[in-house]
Amino acid sequence: MLLSRWRRWRRGRPFWGGLCAILAGAEICALPLAPLKIMLQQGVAGIPSVLMGIVMIVLGLTAWFSPPQRALAGVLTTLIATAALVLSNLGGFLIGTLLGILGGGLMFAWQPYAAARPCAPPTSAPPQHHDPQGAQP
């Protein structure tokens, strides 16, 4: 029961895109908090990294909990991940940027599952074509 509810919830939204965006945001956000030997930049330069990471996490959660906003969240995630390449330690040493671009693309490309529509029964009458100029068949 619980497993089927989880699967139905996961399939009803861009789950994998949101997960990639959340992981990318965590990677980009965590690196400024790393020890000095791991960091490439220090000081005020770490603030954009933390902010971009938080925004990417929020965008991933937005894709999960508000699927109609997935296109905007996907585009913004891709843009922020690309900007993180320049602004924050090579975008989390490239891992955060690559995960963010992948997640943004998955969010943008995701489509909700549409139930199959029942087929209309065939009619025996031939289709009527209307000629706007008044020509008769």
Secondary structure, DSSP 8 states (H G I E B T S, - for coil): -HHHHHHHHHHTTTHHHHHHHHHHHHHHHHGGGS-TTT-SS-GGGHHHHHHHHHHHHHHHHHHHH-GGGHHHHHHHHHHHHHHHHHHSHHHHHTHHHHHHHHHHHHHHH--------------SS------TT----
